[in-house]
Amino acid sequence: MSLRDALRHQAESNRHLGSPFTARVLDLLSDNIQPGTPLTDRMFGWPGDIGPRGHSVPLRFLAGLHALVLTGTCPALKAVYPPAPPPDDATLWAAIQTALRDHADVLDQWLDNPPQTNEVRRAAVLIATGRWLAGHYDLPIRMYELGASAGLNLMWDRFALTLPGGQIGPPDPVITLTPDWRGDLPAGKTPIILDRRGVDLMPMNARNPDDALRLISYLWADQPERLQRTRAVIDVLDAPVDAGDAADWLEQQLQSVAPDHLTLIYHTIAWQYFPAETQARCRAAIETAAQNGPIAHLSLEADERLDKGACLSLTLWPEGHKLTLGRADFHGRWVDWTAP
């Protein structure tokens, strides 16, 4: 995939996910960006897959532009970014050109890091599944997240979920999620969480200003409600995220599996980025550890039906029984719940 194709493809995805402004930015880049500078030559010559299933170069660059706006480093760009009124294409492109010319060093640094959005709306499926698991097993839960980024979604039991039949979650939630819910209401009961921990190759400490900026920059500028939710969760974040390889880490954590609690392992739009060897080792570690106590492996990941959101599946061990719980929007805007 060429750089221009990757930019167009990402623009269409952003438009589909409710971000028309960032889609315009990506379209303008696709139509107008040219090689000839160290920064643009790096983008045009990027090795490997630069699309959404690879290195996601368009999202890296988009985050760099947003960082310039959030810090006020590029006044010309800030003047045309939300919440400012939408500019015409010529004005917007002129501002992007200013950023390319005057802040190439900052944008180049942002290209070094893969996107880590840590979208908290995905927690809607975690809340529903946690409730289902608590009813199914009647055991307290230790949970481990793979590809946890800053660990925001390790706090899902502190969030509420508003559904057509009412609201589930704590009486004083940190945030309240309101997805378009399709299907039955989640059965089960309120889960008891014993422990929570995550792992990421490049974890972010959201209490660190630089990491918080990076985390916020990956959110899209014309979706202020996402920014508000993320900042609210950062304020109460209390979940450790270790740096390391998912397989190495999981093998260590699963030494604590026992019959007196349920071990919940989950990942949301992260598994696709793991090497095949890491995936295989994670599966093997789960299957082996499940001989010592029950394990639930929850996955919200892309499959061949990209136009239908992500697939939500749950495998219960030691039986190896796999359930399809439904599908969900990649950003958690809707959930099609089909759990038994």
Salt bridges, closest charged atoms under 4 A:
ASP5 OD1 - ARG8 NH1 3.15
GLU12 OE1 - ARG15 NH1 3.13
ASP27 OD2 - ARG15 NH2 2.37
ASP89 OD1 - ARG24 NH2 2.54
ASP102 OD1 - ARG101 NE 2.91
ASP108 OD1 - ARG42 NH1 3.02
ASP112 OD1 - ARG42 NH2 2.79
GLU119 OE2 - ARG121 NE 3.36
GLU119 OE1 - ARG226 NE 2.55
ASP138 OD1 - LYS189 NZ 2.26
ASP157 OD1 - ARG196 NH1 2.51
ASP180 OD2 - ARG182 NE 3.47
ASP195 OD2 - ARG142 NH1 3.83
ASP242 OD2 - ARG197 NE 2.67
ASP245 OD2 - ARG281 NH1 3.95
ASP248 OD1 - ARG281 NH2 2.56
GLU251 OE1 - ARG281 NH2 2.96
ASP260 OD1 - HIS261 ND1 2.91
GLU301 OE2 - HIS267 ND1 2.80
ASP303 OD1 - ARG327 NH2 2.78
ASP329 OD2 - ARG333 NE 3.06
